[in-house]
Amino acid sequence: MSNIEINTESIKDSNHTCTSRRHFLLAGASTIILTTVPGIAGAMKLQVKDYPRIKIGSVSTLKQDEAVDFMYPPENPVSTFVLVKLGEAAGGGVGKDKDIVAFSNLCTHMGGPLNGTYKPKHKAMGPCPLHLTTFDLSRHGMVISGHATESLPQARLEIVGDNIYVTGIMGLIYGHTSNIS
């Protein structure tokens, strides 16, 4: 047998502090949060990009819960949006009842196509065919369930008389880096 002695007095008297795993993780998380507070505040500001005003429909021909696709912005003809009269007030909604909204047809997770997935009963779009994300159109297109972490980009609308115009986009369209810069 080997004769090993441990001098416990030198361990107790040393000036070294032993950091537990919990303390290390708490200190690291606190540092990250404190150093990114300005970044968090900046990220919380709604990003809006103005584009040329384009007529996309009329209030009199728009039927409740009937989704209508349109192309936007003008310089990106592959990006489609959906215009819907929800029949209930919605975040960012326009019109007499604040129930007319428009959103991107591309899922914010991996760009899956959402065309034709509007669910009138739930006022939602989805599920995305790639990873099953569903979005609430009455609440600025926020995620209901699925892998996406960002709301659908919402088209900014205005009504003049009976005409519905789109004037810009709130949020980043999947696959683009400059529609909000």
Sequence and secondary structure as in RCSB ss.txt:
>XXXX:A:sequence
MSNIEINTESIKDSNHTCTSRRHFLLAGASTIILTTVPGIAGAMKLQVKDYPRIKIGSVSTLKQDEAVDFMYPPE
NPVSTFVLVKLGEAAGGGVGKDKDIVAFSNLCTHMGGPLNGTYKPKHKAMGPCPLHLTTFDLSRHGMVISGHATE
SLPQARLEIVGDNIYVTGIMGLIYGHTSNIS
>XXXX:A:secstr
       HHHHHH S     HHHHHHHHHHHHHHHHHHHHHHHTS  EEEEEEEEEEEGGG  BT  EEEE STT
 TT EEEEEE SS  TT BTTTT EEEEESB TTT  B TT EETTTTEE   TTT  EEEGGGTTEEEESS  S
   EEEEEEETTEEEEEEEES  TT SSTT 
